[in-house]
Amino acid sequence: MDFALAPEDQKFADELRAWLDSHLPPFLEKEVIDDEARLSGDASQKRRAAWQRELNTDRWAAIHWPEEFGGRAATASQRVLASQIMAEYRTPGMFNTNGLWQIGPMIITWGTDEQKDRWLPSILEADDHWCQGFSEPQAGNDLSNLRTMAILEPDSGDYIVNGQKIWISTAHIAKWGLFLMRTDPTAIERGAKHEGITAFIIDMKTPGIECRPIRDMAGEEMFNEVFFTDARIPANCRLGGEGEGWNVAMGTLGFERVGIAGQLSLLGADLRAMVEVARTVNPDALDDPSIQDRIARCWTEIELARLLSLRALSRIIKGEKPWPEVQFAKLSWSSLAQSLSELAVDMLGPAGALTRGGPDAVDRGKWSRLYSFQRYSSIGGGSTEVQKDIIADRAIKLPGRSRAS
Ligand SMILES: Cc1cc2nc3c(=O)[nH]c(=O)nc-3n(C[C@H](O)[C@H](O)[C@H](O)COP(=O)(O)OP(=O)(O)OC[C@H]3O[C@@H](n4cnc5c(N)ncnc54)[C@H](O)[C@@H]3O)c2cc1C
């Protein structure tokens, strides 16, 4: 593989760096946040919205959207470059990652002109927050098992929705959500679980929708149960045709997967940052050979995972399926994310284990929060066990296993 950047990619990277050099420092000076460790806090969300708007002034918010919708039509390699550069600069988070990365592209692909005009500007401008509602108590890894019903009422032309979603991130602050519902109640019984699923864009303030935040082990209330009781959804909120929801969803998850490369860049930036903090708060740890060994191991594994994701990228560029590299990269990322957060609390000493609120907590409790939060990395985006099953069956073709998939 050729590691040199193509001239157009080099130009893209130079332009983004120059933009960040001139826009990021004044933004950080103006938009200070008291409680940076809180993902769902109001102040944090306002700052994220302000940063997204700042990026959008020069079309850096949705770089992969077509130019006519406010993007830059960035290629897969430019998307990876952008996420690496953003990680290198440690830019603030975005307000509408779901909307920008997954839902916007789906509206562009599947939406009517009226739907594009109605929703794309609000995603881009950070006017409204968006969530993604797929999982249910009986439908996680096996998403096709979802059972929340949306039944068309012929007289009104509305869909009447009943059922329950769970683990829906930021649903409690979202104005809109992309949801998958079952419009054919017979599909599961017929053994055709992937059929009869339809995508809807739902106004979260609709009567009959109730969000109940779930407190996670890091003490945040970031994700929610969402209950639907006879909620009335207008037909013009259906995205794609009836029964096309599975294809809409797979497109959405496809966009999610490319995001792993960016997550790896963030891990590298985190490792550099935690070593810097240790120099101040617990310098002796850096002389401990076992800590030195763990730092070197993490660094090497980040580099290996980065090369793996570049191999996946080069397959995408050639028009091939990035298989099985994407599965391996997901596994490497999730185990690395957890090893790194464990290294952080060990390396930063007792103060590194303190949580937000304590006057001595290092970086306002950021590292101890990460320690709990990173448990999610072996569940979200395809759980570790299921990824290993897929690799065992389809890549290694281990003997003695059924080839059901
Ligand atoms: C932080 C976080 C944010 C999330 N945000 C969202 C969101 O915004 N929207 C949304 O729709 N969902 C969201 N989710 C839900 C996420 O997509 C699901 O948790 C995920 O799909 C796993 O489903 P599940 O929790 O039902 O686990 P299950 O699928 O029930 O799995 C439970 C356990 O069984 C194992 N298992 C399951 N099937 C197999 C098998 N065939 N072989 C071997 N082992 C198996 C799994 O590996 C796992 O260990 C979020 C989850 C987290 C942790």
PDBQT file of the ligand as one rigid body, heavy atoms in Angstrom, charges set to zero:
ROOT
HETATM    1  C1  LIG A 501     -23.273   3.601  25.086  1.00  0.00    +0.000 C 
HETATM    2  C2  LIG A 501     -24.307   2.984  24.179  1.00  0.00    +0.000 A 
HETATM    3  C3  LIG A 501     -25.044   3.792  23.340  1.00  0.00    +0.000 A 
HETATM    4  C4  LIG A 501     -26.023   3.229  22.527  1.00  0.00    +0.000 A 
HETATM    5  N1  LIG A 501     -26.757   4.068  21.726  1.00  0.00    +0.000 NA
HETATM    6  C5  LIG A 501     -27.718   3.540  20.936  1.00  0.00    +0.000 A 
HETATM    7  C6  LIG A 501     -28.533   4.410  20.118  1.00  0.00    +0.000 A 
HETATM    8  O1  LIG A 501     -28.368   5.638  20.105  1.00  0.00    +0.000 OA
HETATM    9  N2  LIG A 501     -29.501   3.845  19.362  1.00  0.00    +0.000 N 
HETATM   10  C7  LIG A 501     -29.730   2.491  19.336  1.00  0.00    +0.000 A 
HETATM   11  O2  LIG A 501     -30.609   2.048  18.602  1.00  0.00    +0.000 OA
HETATM   12  N3  LIG A 501     -28.997   1.651  20.114  1.00  0.00    +0.000 NA
HETATM   13  C8  LIG A 501     -27.996   2.144  20.902  1.00  0.00    +0.000 A 
HETATM   14  N4  LIG A 501     -27.249   1.302  21.699  1.00  0.00    +0.000 N 
HETATM   15  C9  LIG A 501     -27.594  -0.108  21.758  1.00  0.00    +0.000 C 
HETATM   16  C10 LIG A 501     -26.614  -1.011  21.063  1.00  0.00    +0.000 C 
HETATM   17  O3  LIG A 501     -26.733  -0.903  19.671  1.00  0.00    +0.000 OA
HETATM   18  C11 LIG A 501     -26.933  -2.416  21.581  1.00  0.00    +0.000 C 
HETATM   19  O4  LIG A 501     -26.566  -2.428  22.950  1.00  0.00    +0.000 OA
HETATM   20  C12 LIG A 501     -26.170  -3.448  20.828  1.00  0.00    +0.000 C 
HETATM   21  O5  LIG A 501     -26.713  -3.614  19.551  1.00  0.00    +0.000 OA
HETATM   22  C13 LIG A 501     -26.212  -4.802  21.585  1.00  0.00    +0.000 C 
HETATM   23  O6  LIG A 501     -27.522  -5.194  21.809  1.00  0.00    +0.000 OA
HETATM   24  P1  LIG A 501     -28.041  -5.639  23.256  1.00  0.00    +0.000 P 
HETATM   25  O7  LIG A 501     -27.581  -4.637  24.254  1.00  0.00    +0.000 OA
HETATM   26  O8  LIG A 501     -29.499  -5.916  23.136  1.00  0.00    +0.000 OA
HETATM   27  O9  LIG A 501     -27.262  -6.991  23.568  1.00  0.00    +0.000 OA
HETATM   28  P2  LIG A 501     -27.623  -8.451  23.048  1.00  0.00    +0.000 P 
HETATM   29  O10 LIG A 501     -27.678  -8.471  21.555  1.00  0.00    +0.000 OA
HETATM   30  O11 LIG A 501     -28.786  -8.968  23.801  1.00  0.00    +0.000 OA
HETATM   31  O12 LIG A 501     -26.311  -9.215  23.529  1.00  0.00    +0.000 OA
HETATM   32  C14 LIG A 501     -26.114  -9.527  24.909  1.00  0.00    +0.000 C 
HETATM   33  C15 LIG A 501     -24.852 -10.380  25.014  1.00  0.00    +0.000 C 
HETATM   34  O13 LIG A 501     -25.043 -11.607  24.283  1.00  0.00    +0.000 OA
HETATM   35  C16 LIG A 501     -24.035 -11.765  23.311  1.00  0.00    +0.000 C 
HETATM   36  N5  LIG A 501     -24.607 -12.342  22.083  1.00  0.00    +0.000 N 
HETATM   37  C17 LIG A 501     -25.738 -11.919  21.452  1.00  0.00    +0.000 A 
HETATM   38  N6  LIG A 501     -25.945 -12.670  20.333  1.00  0.00    +0.000 NA
HETATM   39  C18 LIG A 501     -24.924 -13.564  20.266  1.00  0.00    +0.000 A 
HETATM   40  C19 LIG A 501     -24.561 -14.592  19.349  1.00  0.00    +0.000 A 
HETATM   41  N7  LIG A 501     -25.301 -14.848  18.254  1.00  0.00    +0.000 N 
HETATM   42  N8  LIG A 501     -23.421 -15.284  19.590  1.00  0.00    +0.000 NA
HETATM   43  C20 LIG A 501     -22.656 -15.024  20.687  1.00  0.00    +0.000 A 
HETATM   44  N9  LIG A 501     -22.951 -14.062  21.589  1.00  0.00    +0.000 NA
HETATM   45  C21 LIG A 501     -24.056 -13.343  21.397  1.00  0.00    +0.000 A 
HETATM   46  C22 LIG A 501     -23.513 -10.365  23.027  1.00  0.00    +0.000 C 
HETATM   47  O14 LIG A 501     -22.188 -10.367  22.557  1.00  0.00    +0.000 OA
HETATM   48  C23 LIG A 501     -23.607  -9.718  24.401  1.00  0.00    +0.000 C 
HETATM   49  O15 LIG A 501     -22.495 -10.026  25.179  1.00  0.00    +0.000 OA
HETATM   50  C24 LIG A 501     -26.259   1.829  22.529  1.00  0.00    +0.000 A 
HETATM   51  C25 LIG A 501     -25.505   1.009  23.371  1.00  0.00    +0.000 A 
HETATM   52  C26 LIG A 501     -24.547   1.568  24.200  1.00  0.00    +0.000 A 
HETATM   53  C27 LIG A 501     -23.765   0.658  25.092  1.00  0.00    +0.000 C 
ENDROOT
TORSDOF 0
